[in-house]
Amino acid sequence: MFEKLEDVEKRYEELNQKISDPEVIARQNEWKELMKEHSEISEIVAKYREYKKVQKDLEEAKEMLNDKELKELAEMEMVEAKEKLPKIEEELKTLLIPKDPNDDKNVICEIRAGAGGEEAALFAGTLFRMYSMYAERKHWKVEILNENETGLGGYKEITFMIQGKGAYSRLKFESGVHRVQRVPDTESSGRIHTSTATVAVLPEMEDVEIELNPADIRMEVFRSSGAGGQHVNKTSSAVRLIHEPTGIVVECQNERSQLQNREFAMSMLKSKLYEMKQKEQDEELAKNRKSQVGTGDRSEKIRTYNYPQGRITDHRIGLSIYQVEDFLNGNLDEMIESLIATDRAERLKGEEE
């Protein structure tokens, strides 16, 4: 570990020189990449230097033990340094875990009603409201890209983008099957129904990251069926893209112009292709080690929302929170922090192995 830390510190010093070089600054794209790398490793270097300082303090305190007048002070400093070193070492191990390159990206989120008919569609609407309220707490922007509403205010499916720094890092563990147990408004006998909705969280892909052959994409235009007034229904502004090699289909109909809908649909298509590629890589890795929270498999049941008991349980980490209304109003941080901590611990264990 310490050899790696030495290499990181050397690289940090190299970057310090490069980002101050006028010739490099003139090459803006290169300079931005170097600044990003500098920012990513600065915390590691600061923590490593703290570790070396505490280690030096410990050595100096040991030397002071021979001085009768300073012996008591030296012993106190040694105790303090010995307590600090293991903590800093653990923090360094955590900081050295490779960061997910998508963590700072915007997300494209798809929610689809599963088993349960109209109640499942209403639950999909509940989940959309929950994520929208969470985004509001984080001061992120939510934009609906495509929606298929039902008569009672639910959704057969809804696709939306959440724009904000770190959105993917906070929401990436939400992918999977969400299950609800509650008494539907339409149930006169008070019988509890179980319904499901599927959530997929994808990082928004930049143009340079996913290359698409235009010949592989078939575009269809149609009239929007959602809200939007007369304009939406009278013009063929909605866009459907079909990626021929994979059969992936995406639609966007919530913008006024066909061009805007096409841009968003392309972004959705790139994210889906990235997800497919990532899934293939994850399946290869899973042969050796399966992450408890990081699979993101849409068919995996990850969480139950039990209204009668006021309980939300995440089945991957065994955590239950008994504040269902608060949770559904967007207070997700306790659950998200626990998922992130579990994933970090597993990846740390994997690094050590």
C-alpha atoms as one frame of an Amber mdcrd trajectory, in Angstrom:
protein
   0.000   0.000   0.000   2.757   2.448   0.944   4.593   1.933  -2.366   1.354
   2.862  -4.111   0.991   5.940  -1.883   4.543   7.028  -2.745   3.698   6.739
  -6.440   0.508   8.774  -5.948   2.451  11.502  -4.134   5.058  11.646  -6.919
   2.304  11.914  -9.507   0.704  14.709  -7.464   3.956  16.707  -7.557   4.248
  16.130 -11.317   0.699  17.402 -11.778   1.435  20.466  -9.665   4.145  21.430
 -12.142   2.129  20.610 -15.251  -1.031  22.513 -14.289   1.114  25.615 -13.632
   2.894  25.387 -17.010   1.623  28.134 -19.390   2.047  25.827 -22.412  -0.188
  23.179 -20.809  -2.709  25.805 -19.697  -2.950  26.937 -23.332  -4.080  23.409
 -24.253  -7.370  23.683 -22.391  -8.645  20.116 -22.875  -5.381  18.602 -21.631
  -5.234  21.092 -18.726  -8.794  20.231 -17.653  -7.994  16.504 -17.619  -4.866
  17.128 -15.526  -6.820  19.363 -13.130  -9.424  16.625 -12.725  -6.733  14.027
 -11.927  -5.075  16.473  -9.523  -8.361  17.008  -7.711  -9.062  13.262  -7.509
  -5.763  12.401  -5.791  -5.321  15.516  -3.628  -7.309  14.014  -0.727  -5.197
  10.834  -0.804  -1.961  12.849  -0.752  -3.176  15.078   2.100  -4.110  12.006
   4.177  -0.796  10.265   3.381   1.146  13.345   4.463  -0.879  13.425   7.673
   0.074   9.773   8.231   3.779  10.531   7.714   3.618  13.482  10.103   2.011
  11.395  12.874   4.607   8.680  12.267   7.373  11.271  12.579   5.795  12.613
  15.788   5.848   9.063  17.174   9.546   8.627  16.382  10.393  11.978  17.979
   8.377  11.089  21.083  10.329   7.811  21.406  13.594   9.765  21.374  12.280
  12.092  24.104  11.742   9.156  26.493  15.365   9.334  27.599  14.867  12.881
  28.872  13.457  12.687  32.438  11.829  16.123  32.188  10.099  15.306  28.881
   9.322  11.641  29.537   5.717  12.225  30.697   4.963  14.469  27.704   6.623
  11.958  25.363   4.484   9.104  26.687   1.309  11.146  26.150   2.351  11.983
  22.588   3.171   8.331  21.890  -0.259   7.195  23.084  -1.944   9.845  20.923
   0.124   8.915  17.832  -0.479   5.175  18.285  -4.228   5.811  18.440  -4.180
   7.976  15.316  -2.047   5.795  13.020  -4.439   2.797  12.606  -7.376   5.154
  11.959  -5.476   7.081   9.306  -4.275   3.809   7.750  -7.886   2.600   7.384
  -8.873   5.933   5.847  -5.996   5.594   3.363  -7.118   2.076   2.389 -10.611
   3.437   1.704  -9.287   6.370  -0.331  -7.209   4.010  -2.491 -10.275   2.017
  -3.593 -10.736   2.817  -7.320 -13.475   5.396  -7.781 -16.408   4.658 -10.086
 -15.742   6.933 -13.102 -19.495   7.535 -13.462 -20.087   8.775  -9.904 -20.277
  12.480 -10.765 -22.601  12.004 -13.740 -26.256  12.830 -14.241 -28.603   9.848
 -14.267 -31.329   8.569 -16.543 -33.897   6.714 -14.455 -36.582   4.352 -15.731
 -39.445   3.154 -13.557 -41.789   0.463 -14.895 -44.873  -0.996 -13.247 -44.459
  -4.717 -12.587 -46.845  -7.268 -11.096 -50.027  -5.866  -9.587 -51.972  -4.095
 -12.323 -53.200  -0.584 -11.502 -51.738  -0.769  -7.985 -48.280  -1.428  -9.509
 -48.723   1.614 -11.762 -49.658   3.743  -8.736 -46.565   2.441  -6.913 -44.417
   3.424  -9.912 -45.864   6.928  -9.487 -45.046   6.840  -5.769 -41.418   5.941
  -6.539 -41.164   8.724  -9.136 -42.451  11.204  -6.549 -39.963   9.845  -3.975
 -36.945  10.293  -6.271 -38.188  13.720  -7.403 -38.439  14.856  -3.776 -34.991
  13.448  -3.018 -33.591  15.375  -6.001 -35.281  18.516  -4.697 -33.566  18.061
  -1.317 -30.224  17.832  -3.151 -31.039  20.848  -5.374 -30.874  18.647  -8.484
 -32.973  19.171 -11.610 -35.559  16.585 -12.730 -36.720  16.409 -16.343 -39.296
  13.900 -17.603 -38.225  12.349 -20.924 -41.012   9.872 -21.549 -44.148   8.811
 -19.673 -47.043   6.429 -20.082 -49.691   7.438 -17.558 -52.691   5.423 -16.416
 -56.153   6.770 -15.729 -55.744   6.903 -11.930 -52.519   8.887 -11.911 -50.012
   6.035 -11.978 -47.452   5.145 -14.622 -47.024   2.033 -16.712 -43.561   3.481
 -17.251 -41.761   6.786 -16.812 -38.266   7.827 -17.870 -36.640  10.936 -16.430
 -33.255  12.582 -16.094 -31.800  13.847 -12.804 -29.104  16.445 -13.344 -26.736
  17.229 -10.498 -23.145  16.613  -9.388 -22.807  13.194  -7.804 -26.331  12.077
  -8.753 -25.158   8.668  -9.996 -23.000   8.067  -6.900 -26.087   8.476  -4.687
 -28.676   6.666  -6.815 -26.807   3.824  -8.553 -27.846   1.227  -5.958 -31.556
   1.892  -6.592 -31.636  -0.400  -9.652 -33.745  -3.495  -9.147 -37.245  -4.634
  -8.182 -39.027  -2.582  -5.512 -41.958  -4.294  -3.779 -44.855  -2.622  -1.973
 -47.301  -4.158   0.508 -50.319  -1.962   1.204 -54.105  -1.753   1.083 -55.070
  -0.171  -2.261 -57.657   2.636  -2.302 -59.743   0.430  -4.590 -59.792  -2.470
  -2.089 -63.046  -2.326  -0.118 -62.286  -5.296   2.158 -59.021  -3.833   3.478
 -56.942  -6.694   2.078 -53.195  -6.059   1.690 -51.896  -6.313  -1.877 -48.311
  -6.945  -2.958 -47.179  -5.143  -6.112 -43.838  -4.423  -7.745 -42.093  -1.823
  -9.870 -38.728  -2.053 -11.593 -36.190   0.760 -11.325 -33.182   1.173 -13.633
 -30.604   3.903 -12.935 -28.167   4.617 -15.791 -25.336   7.163 -15.956 -25.782
   9.746 -18.703 -23.187   9.056 -21.385 -21.153  11.709 -23.168 -20.734  11.591
 -26.956 -17.090  10.523 -26.761 -17.789   7.562 -24.462 -20.162   5.517 -26.611
 -19.619   5.382 -30.357 -22.718   4.749 -32.446 -22.904   3.860 -36.100 -25.766
   5.956 -37.574 -26.519   3.092 -39.973 -27.420   0.906 -36.970 -30.171   3.282
 -35.781 -33.686   3.463 -37.209 -35.708   6.534 -36.255 -39.504   6.709 -36.190
 -41.581   9.790 -35.420 -45.096   9.809 -34.008 -47.581  12.050 -32.269 -47.104
  12.468 -28.540 -49.814  10.999 -26.352 -48.944  12.700 -23.083 -49.807  16.090
 -21.623 -48.769  19.175 -23.539 -51.844  20.704 -25.126 -52.862  20.870 -28.770
 -49.320  21.287 -30.114 -48.212  17.910 -28.779 -51.046  15.996 -30.370 -51.057
  17.777 -33.746 -47.363  17.396 -34.690 -45.211  14.284 -34.990 -42.620  15.540
 -32.507 -42.195  12.316 -30.517 -39.173  10.195 -31.437 -38.556   6.461 -31.245
 -35.046   5.105 -31.868 -34.413   1.426 -32.607 -30.844   0.157 -32.330 -30.856
  -2.658 -34.888 -27.880  -4.749 -33.626 -29.230  -5.027 -30.063 -32.969  -4.454
 -30.504 -32.932  -1.678 -27.870 -35.869   0.729 -28.288 -36.077   4.173 -26.645
 -38.746   6.850 -26.890 -38.880  10.524 -25.970 -42.038  12.620 -26.356 -41.989
  15.274 -23.665 -40.176  18.060 -25.507 -41.955  20.354 -27.964 -39.552  19.830
 -30.868 -38.589  16.676 -32.703 -34.904  17.731 -32.519 -34.956  18.004 -28.725
 -36.707  14.665 -28.389 -34.140  13.056 -30.687 -31.240  14.452 -28.616 -32.680
  13.073 -25.387 -33.501   9.743 -27.049 -29.887   9.454 -28.260 -28.669  10.120
 -24.730 -30.986   7.400 -23.403 -29.818   4.959 -26.084 -26.145   5.562 -25.256
 -26.828   5.002 -21.564 -28.652   1.732 -22.287 -25.821   0.502 -24.508 -23.334
   1.419 -21.798 -25.427  -0.493 -19.257 -25.440  -3.553 -21.531 -21.656  -3.395
 -21.920 -21.191  -2.874 -18.184 -23.455  -5.812 -17.379 -21.321  -8.094 -19.556
 -18.220  -6.969 -17.659 -19.956  -7.380 -14.288 -21.040 -10.915 -15.178 -17.420
 -11.747 -15.958 -16.306 -10.321 -12.608 -19.143 -12.091 -10.806 -17.590 -15.444
 -11.657 -14.917 -14.585  -9.105 -16.812 -12.381  -6.640 -20.414 -11.164  -6.485
 -20.960  -7.778  -4.848 -23.787  -7.671  -2.354 -25.145  -4.274  -3.377 -23.431
  -3.465  -6.645 -24.969  -5.841  -9.170 -27.724  -3.447 -10.271 -29.654  -6.362
 -11.744 -33.147  -5.193 -12.684 -34.623  -8.623 -11.889 -33.240  -8.633  -8.353
 -35.717  -7.834  -5.555 -33.893  -5.198  -3.551 -36.422  -3.482  -1.267 -39.860
  -3.870   0.326 -42.118  -0.974   1.366 -44.541  -2.330   3.988 -47.233   0.237
   4.767 -49.088  -1.607   7.600 -45.828  -1.903   9.562 -44.506   1.505   8.439
 -41.319  -0.274   7.372 -38.859  -0.118   4.464 -36.429  -3.051   4.276 -33.448
  -3.275   1.944 -32.855  -7.002   1.430 -29.239  -6.650   0.266 -27.954  -5.186
   3.520 -30.754  -6.263   5.895 -31.514  -2.691   6.960 -35.063  -1.730   8.017
 -36.232   1.843   8.539 -39.559   2.391  10.312 -40.479   5.752   8.755 -42.209
   4.844   5.522 -43.925   8.209   4.936 -40.724  10.164   5.634 -38.800   7.853
   3.326 -41.327   8.206   0.514 -41.114  11.987   0.935 -37.503  11.794  -0.239
 -35.560  11.268   2.983 -33.371   8.509   1.533 -29.945   9.439   2.879 -29.792
   6.960   5.775 -30.470   4.055   3.393 -28.171   5.393   0.679 -25.293   5.982
   3.120 -25.636   2.405   4.405 -25.570   1.006   0.860 -22.494   3.078  -0.023
 -20.726   1.995   3.190 -21.457  -1.695   2.518 -20.236  -1.443  -1.071 -17.078
   0.362   0.065 -16.367  -2.310   2.685 -16.827  -5.086   0.117 -14.581  -3.424
  -2.417 -11.944  -2.842   0.279 -12.101  -6.521   1.157 -11.731  -7.372  -2.529
  -8.661  -5.126  -2.820  -7.039  -6.815   0.195  -7.690 -10.292  -1.256
